[in-house]
Amino acid sequence: MNEIIKSIEEEQLKKEVPEFNVGDTVKVYGKIKEGNRERIQVFEGTVLKKQGGSNRATFTVRKTSNGIGVEKTWPLHSPNVEKIEVVRRGKVRRAKLNYLRDRVGKKAKVKEIVK
C-alpha cells in the first residue's frame, strides 16, 4: 500500500523546482481564475519559511503592500504555481524568519549575499 501512494505522489512532483532558501527574495507567478478566464499574477517578497517534504512542501512569502504586510503560503508542486524566480539571495542564520513580522522599514530588510 505504501509503495502505491509513493508512486502516485512522485507523478505529481514538478520536474524543475528552482533552488531557493529562507531569506531569498522571490517572484512567484501564480495562476488566478476569474470566471472563465485565467491569468498570471506575480507575488514578489521574502521567503519566511519552507516546510514539508515531497508533494506536500510549502513555502511562505511576505511582502508589504501599501504599508501593510501580506503573507501567502504557496504549495511548491502545485499546478497553480507557474514558476518561481529568485530575484536575490538573502543571508540569514535561522530556518524561520517569523521575527520579520514585527519589524518595519529598514529593520525588516534581509542582508544580501554578495558573490
N, CA and C atoms as a LAMMPS dump frame, in Angstrom:
ITEM: TIMESTEP
0
ITEM: NUMBER OF ATOMS
345
ITEM: BOX BOUNDS ff ff ff
-5.0000000000000000e+02 5.0000000000000000e+02
-5.0000000000000000e+02 5.0000000000000000e+02
-5.0000000000000000e+02 5.0000000000000000e+02
ITEM: ATOMS id mol type element x y z
1 1 1 N 0.819 -1.2 0
2 1 2 C 0 0 0
3 1 3 C 0.863 1.264 0
4 2 1 N 1.937 1.24 0.786
5 2 2 C 2.798 2.399 0.891
6 2 3 C 3.495 2.706 -0.442
7 3 1 N 3.863 1.683 -1.186
8 3 2 C 4.531 1.882 -2.481
9 3 3 C 3.578 2.487 -3.498
10 4 1 N 2.316 2.132 -3.407
11 4 2 C 1.321 2.687 -4.329
12 4 3 C 1.183 4.191 -4.096
13 5 1 N 1.126 4.613 -2.842
14 5 2 C 1 6.03 -2.513
15 5 3 C 2.24 6.791 -2.973
16 6 1 N 3.422 6.213 -2.749
17 6 2 C 4.663 6.864 -3.182
18 6 3 C 4.699 7.058 -4.694
19 7 1 N 4.241 6.069 -5.448
20 7 2 C 4.271 6.184 -6.907
21 7 3 C 3.297 7.258 -7.39
22 8 1 N 2.153 7.377 -6.733
23 8 2 C 1.18 8.414 -7.11
24 8 3 C 1.736 9.797 -6.794
25 9 1 N 2.38 9.934 -5.627
26 9 2 C 2.939 11.225 -5.245
27 9 3 C 4.089 11.638 -6.15
28 10 1 N 4.894 10.7 -6.592
29 10 2 C 6.022 11.023 -7.465
30 10 3 C 5.563 11.543 -8.817
31 11 1 N 4.395 11.078 -9.29
32 11 2 C 3.87 11.569 -10.559
33 11 3 C 3.461 13.036 -10.465
34 12 1 N 3.081 13.489 -9.273
35 12 2 C 2.589 14.852 -9.105
36 12 3 C 3.699 15.866 -8.862
37 13 1 N 4.917 15.408 -8.632
38 13 2 C 6.024 16.324 -8.384
39 13 3 C 6.416 17.048 -9.663
40 14 1 N 6.828 18.317 -9.521
41 14 2 C 7.325 19.072 -10.667
42 14 3 C 8.741 18.618 -10.992
43 15 1 N 9.079 18.663 -12.26
44 15 2 C 10.407 18.235 -12.692
45 15 3 C 11.462 19.269 -12.333
46 16 1 N 11.162 20.555 -12.57
47 16 2 C 12.141 21.61 -12.341
48 16 3 C 11.632 22.553 -11.254
49 17 1 N 12.26 22.472 -10.09
50 17 2 C 11.966 23.386 -8.996
51 17 3 C 13.235 24.176 -8.72
52 18 1 N 13.179 25.518 -8.775
53 18 2 C 14.403 26.298 -8.555
54 18 3 C 14.904 26.165 -7.123
55 19 1 N 16.19 26.321 -6.958
56 19 2 C 16.816 26.219 -5.645
57 19 3 C 16.721 27.579 -4.967
58 20 1 N 15.944 27.677 -3.909
59 20 2 C 15.857 28.899 -3.119
60 20 3 C 15.767 28.526 -1.651
61 21 1 N 16.169 29.463 -0.788
62 21 2 C 16.205 29.223 0.646
63 21 3 C 15.451 30.314 1.387
64 22 1 N 15.371 30.157 2.699
65 22 2 C 14.742 31.156 3.542
66 22 3 C 15.576 32.433 3.494
67 23 1 N 14.924 33.578 3.375
68 23 2 C 15.61 34.867 3.29
69 23 3 C 15.776 35.374 1.878
70 24 1 N 15.584 34.52 0.888
71 24 2 C 15.701 34.941 -0.503
72 24 3 C 14.478 35.754 -0.913
73 25 1 N 14.681 36.682 -1.825
74 25 2 C 13.57 37.416 -2.424
75 25 3 C 13.191 36.699 -3.711
76 26 1 N 11.926 36.311 -3.821
77 26 2 C 11.472 35.533 -4.969
78 26 3 C 10.244 36.183 -5.605
79 27 1 N 10.063 35.877 -6.889
80 27 2 C 8.836 36.22 -7.597
81 27 3 C 8.089 34.92 -7.842
82 28 1 N 6.848 34.853 -7.376
83 28 2 C 6.022 33.669 -7.579
84 28 3 C 4.961 34.028 -8.598
85 29 1 N 4.947 33.303 -9.709
86 29 2 C 3.956 33.521 -10.758
87 29 3 C 2.804 32.56 -10.507
88 30 1 N 1.689 33.082 -9.988
89 30 2 C 0.553 32.246 -9.632
90 30 3 C -0.597 32.408 -10.597
91 31 1 N -1.24 31.303 -10.94
92 31 2 C -2.404 31.338 -11.822
93 31 3 C -3.637 31.724 -11.009
94 32 1 N -4.448 32.618 -11.564
95 32 2 C -5.681 33.049 -10.911
96 32 3 C -6.813 32.893 -11.906
97 33 1 N -7.896 32.238 -11.467
98 33 2 C -9.072 32.062 -12.315
99 33 3 C -10.118 33.097 -11.936
100 34 1 N -10.563 33.843 -12.927
101 34 2 C -11.628 34.822 -12.734
102 34 3 C -12.729 34.474 -13.733
103 35 1 N -13.775 33.821 -13.239
104 35 2 C -14.832 33.381 -14.137
105 35 3 C -14.312 32.291 -15.056
106 36 1 N -14.386 32.539 -16.351
107 36 2 C -13.883 31.556 -17.313
108 36 3 C -12.501 31.923 -17.844
109 37 1 N -11.946 33.049 -17.363
110 37 2 C -10.615 33.466 -17.804
111 37 3 C -9.568 33.087 -16.773
112 38 1 N -8.345 32.922 -17.248
113 38 2 C -7.228 32.586 -16.372
114 38 3 C -6.072 33.521 -16.674
115 39 1 N -5.478 34.069 -15.606
116 39 2 C -4.341 34.973 -15.799
117 39 3 C -3.261 34.648 -14.781
118 40 1 N -2.097 35.249 -14.978
119 40 2 C -0.964 35.007 -14.088
120 40 3 C -0.672 36.3 -13.334
121 41 1 N -0.583 36.184 -12.001
122 41 2 C -0.28 37.328 -11.151
123 41 3 C 1.036 37.073 -10.429
124 42 1 N 1.87 38.096 -10.364
125 42 2 C 3.195 37.974 -9.753
126 42 3 C 3.123 38.439 -8.299
127 43 1 N 3.679 37.637 -7.404
128 43 2 C 3.752 37.968 -5.978
129 43 3 C 5.223 37.951 -5.603
130 44 1 N 5.79 39.121 -5.308
131 44 2 C 7.219 39.22 -5.014
132 44 3 C 7.426 39.568 -3.551
133 45 1 N 8.266 38.795 -2.875
134 45 2 C 8.543 39.064 -1.472
135 45 3 C 9.651 38.176 -0.935
136 46 1 N 9.829 38.223 0.373
137 46 2 C 10.876 37.47 1.06
138 46 3 C 10.325 36.144 1.556
139 47 1 N 11.088 35.077 1.378
140 47 2 C 10.668 33.754 1.851
141 47 3 C 10.877 33.706 3.362
142 48 1 N 9.775 33.516 4.113
143 48 2 C 9.851 33.435 5.569
144 48 3 C 10.166 32.031 6.039
145 49 1 N 9.547 31.042 5.405
146 49 2 C 9.782 29.665 5.842
147 49 3 C 9.499 28.695 4.719
148 50 1 N 10.157 27.535 4.82
149 50 2 C 9.893 26.392 3.949
150 50 3 C 9.584 25.227 4.87
151 51 1 N 8.576 24.447 4.514
152 51 2 C 8.24 23.312 5.363
153 51 3 C 7.646 22.188 4.547
154 52 1 N 7.636 21.004 5.144
155 52 2 C 7.091 19.832 4.477
156 52 3 C 8.089 19.217 3.521
157 53 1 N 7.68 18.101 2.963
158 53 2 C 8.531 17.418 2.012
159 53 3 C 7.684 16.736 0.963
160 54 1 N 8.322 16.222 -0.042
161 54 2 C 7.643 15.515 -1.123
162 54 3 C 6.653 16.449 -1.813
163 55 1 N 5.449 15.977 -2.077
164 55 2 C 4.493 16.822 -2.793
165 55 3 C 3.709 17.727 -1.849
166 56 1 N 3.941 17.636 -0.543
167 56 2 C 3.247 18.49 0.43
168 56 3 C 4.089 19.697 0.832
169 57 1 N 5.207 19.918 0.205
170 57 2 C 6.105 21.01 0.577
171 57 3 C 5.457 22.364 0.28
172 58 1 N 5.58 23.282 1.248
173 58 2 C 5.054 24.633 1.076
174 58 3 C 6.119 25.644 1.461
175 59 1 N 5.914 26.877 1.004
176 59 2 C 6.786 27.978 1.4
177 59 3 C 5.928 29.229 1.554
178 60 1 N 6.326 30.079 2.503
179 60 2 C 5.58 31.298 2.799
180 60 3 C 6.38 32.499 2.347
181 61 1 N 5.715 33.412 1.632
182 61 2 C 6.347 34.614 1.102
183 61 3 C 5.651 35.826 1.716
184 62 1 N 6.437 36.806 2.136
185 62 2 C 5.887 38.016 2.746
186 62 3 C 6.336 39.242 1.966
187 63 1 N 5.396 40.164 1.744
188 63 2 C 5.709 41.447 1.124
189 63 3 C 4.896 42.529 1.822
190 64 1 N 5.289 43.776 1.627
191 64 2 C 4.49 44.873 2.141
192 64 3 C 3.801 45.54 0.974
193 65 1 N 2.5 45.718 1.109
194 65 2 C 1.695 46.337 0.065
195 65 3 C 0.935 47.501 0.684
196 66 1 N 1.253 48.714 0.251
197 66 2 C 0.643 49.935 0.789
198 66 3 C 0.835 50.034 2.3
199 67 1 N 2.011 49.647 2.79
200 67 2 C 2.316 49.749 4.203
201 67 3 C 1.755 48.635 5.065
202 68 1 N 1.12 47.652 4.457
203 68 2 C 0.528 46.535 5.189
204 68 3 C 1.25 45.261 4.78
205 69 1 N 1.633 44.446 5.759
206 69 2 C 2.314 43.188 5.472
207 69 3 C 1.339 42.149 4.96
208 70 1 N 1.692 41.51 3.846
209 70 2 C 0.857 40.477 3.237
210 70 3 C 1.683 39.201 3.132
211 71 1 N 1.132 38.096 3.633
212 71 2 C 1.8 36.803 3.541
213 71 3 C 0.947 35.834 2.761
214 72 1 N 1.594 35.014 1.962
215 72 2 C 0.912 33.962 1.223
216 72 3 C 1.713 32.688 1.34
217 73 1 N 1.021 31.591 1.566
218 73 2 C 1.664 30.294 1.612
219 73 3 C 1.346 29.56 0.319
220 74 1 N 2.388 29.159 -0.386
221 74 2 C 2.247 28.515 -1.689
222 74 3 C 2.671 27.054 -1.586
223 75 1 N 1.912 26.136 -2.185
224 75 2 C 2.394 24.763 -2.332
225 75 3 C 3.475 24.731 -3.414
226 76 1 N 4.578 24.086 -3.128
227 76 2 C 5.722 24.109 -4.038
228 76 3 C 5.429 23.403 -5.36
229 77 1 N 4.71 22.29 -5.316
230 77 2 C 4.472 21.483 -6.51
231 77 3 C 3.069 21.668 -7.079
232 78 1 N 2.411 22.763 -6.742
233 78 2 C 1.045 22.999 -7.206
234 78 3 C 1.029 23.375 -8.69
235 79 1 N 0.007 22.946 -9.424
236 79 2 C -0.123 23.387 -10.814
237 79 3 C -0.516 24.865 -10.909
238 80 1 N -0.975 25.462 -9.812
239 80 2 C -1.332 26.882 -9.819
240 80 3 C -0.114 27.785 -9.693
241 81 1 N 1.043 27.226 -9.359
242 81 2 C 2.292 27.993 -9.338
243 81 3 C 2.969 27.764 -10.684
244 82 1 N 2.937 28.795 -11.514
245 82 2 C 3.511 28.694 -12.86
246 82 3 C 5.026 28.541 -12.796
247 83 1 N 5.686 29.484 -12.107
248 83 2 C 7.139 29.387 -11.936
249 83 3 C 7.563 30.241 -10.749
250 84 1 N 8.752 29.956 -10.253
251 84 2 C 9.34 30.694 -9.142
252 84 3 C 10.676 31.239 -9.626
253 85 1 N 10.859 32.545 -9.448
254 85 2 C 12.066 33.197 -9.937
255 85 3 C 12.786 33.834 -8.755
256 86 1 N 14.053 33.51 -8.568
257 86 2 C 14.83 34.076 -7.471
258 86 3 C 15.387 35.421 -7.914
259 87 1 N 15.024 36.485 -7.181
260 87 2 C 15.485 37.829 -7.505
261 87 3 C 16.847 38.084 -6.875
262 88 1 N 16.961 37.788 -5.554
263 88 2 C 18.254 37.92 -4.888
264 88 3 C 18.327 36.967 -3.708
265 89 1 N 19.548 36.626 -3.35
266 89 2 C 19.801 35.689 -2.26
267 89 3 C 19.938 36.463 -0.949
268 90 1 N 19.389 35.91 0.105
269 90 2 C 19.472 36.561 1.405
270 90 3 C 20.402 35.823 2.341
271 91 1 N 21.037 36.571 3.253
272 91 2 C 21.946 35.982 4.226
273 91 3 C 21.244 35.96 5.576
274 92 1 N 20.811 34.773 5.994
275 92 2 C 20.129 34.627 7.28
276 92 3 C 20.758 33.471 8.044
277 93 1 N 20.484 33.428 9.353
278 93 2 C 21.087 32.409 10.197
279 93 3 C 20.054 31.541 10.894
280 94 1 N 18.821 31.573 10.403
281 94 2 C 17.796 30.725 11.008
282 94 3 C 16.841 30.195 9.951
283 95 1 N 16.072 29.19 10.331
284 95 2 C 15.224 28.485 9.378
285 95 3 C 13.878 29.169 9.162
286 96 1 N 13.391 29.875 10.175
287 96 2 C 12.097 30.552 10.06
288 96 3 C 12.278 32.006 10.474
289 97 1 N 11.826 32.926 9.636
290 97 2 C 12.041 34.355 9.874
291 97 3 C 10.768 35.022 10.399
292 98 1 N 10.17 34.439 11.447
293 98 2 C 8.94 34.993 11.994
294 98 3 C 9.151 36.361 12.632
295 99 1 N 10.377 36.678 13.021
296 99 2 C 10.641 37.966 13.649
297 99 3 C 10.45 39.13 12.69
298 100 1 N 10.451 38.893 11.379
299 100 2 C 10.257 39.964 10.403
300 100 3 C 8.849 40.54 10.459
301 101 1 N 7.908 39.8 11.016
302 101 2 C 6.525 40.28 11.114
303 101 3 C 6.412 41.491 12.026
304 102 1 N 7.279 41.572 13.025
305 102 2 C 7.219 42.676 13.982
306 102 3 C 8.04 43.886 13.545
307 103 1 N 8.822 43.747 12.512
308 103 2 C 9.731 44.812 12.106
309 103 3 C 9.128 45.643 10.982
310 104 1 N 9.528 46.929 10.961
311 104 2 C 9.014 47.867 9.966
312 104 3 C 10.189 48.627 9.367
313 105 1 N 10.115 48.932 8.09
314 105 2 C 11.124 49.776 7.445
315 105 3 C 12.418 49.05 7.165
316 106 1 N 13.552 49.726 7.435
317 106 2 C 14.858 49.153 7.136
318 106 3 C 15.181 47.948 8.01
319 107 1 N 14.578 47.881 9.199
320 107 2 C 14.823 46.742 10.082
321 107 3 C 14.257 45.453 9.505
322 108 1 N 13.276 45.576 8.622
323 108 2 C 12.625 44.4 8.047
324 108 3 C 13.388 43.84 6.848
325 109 1 N 14.52 44.484 6.487
326 109 2 C 15.299 44.011 5.34
327 109 3 C 16.174 42.825 5.734
328 110 1 N 16.488 42.011 4.742
329 110 2 C 17.413 40.89 4.921
330 110 3 C 18.667 41.219 4.117
331 111 1 N 19.835 41.007 4.722
332 111 2 C 21.087 41.281 4.022
333 111 3 C 21.227 40.403 2.802
334 112 1 N 21.865 40.939 1.772
335 112 2 C 22.038 40.202 0.523
336 112 3 C 23.409 39.542 0.494
337 113 1 N 23.458 38.333 -0.062
338 113 2 C 24.731 37.641 -0.22
339 113 3 C 25.446 38.228 -1.431
340 114 1 N 26.655 38.697 -1.221
341 114 2 C 27.439 39.29 -2.302
342 114 3 C 28.483 38.276 -2.729
343 115 1 N 28.494 37.959 -4.032
344 115 2 C 29.453 36.991 -4.557
345 115 3 C 30.468 37.664 -5.431
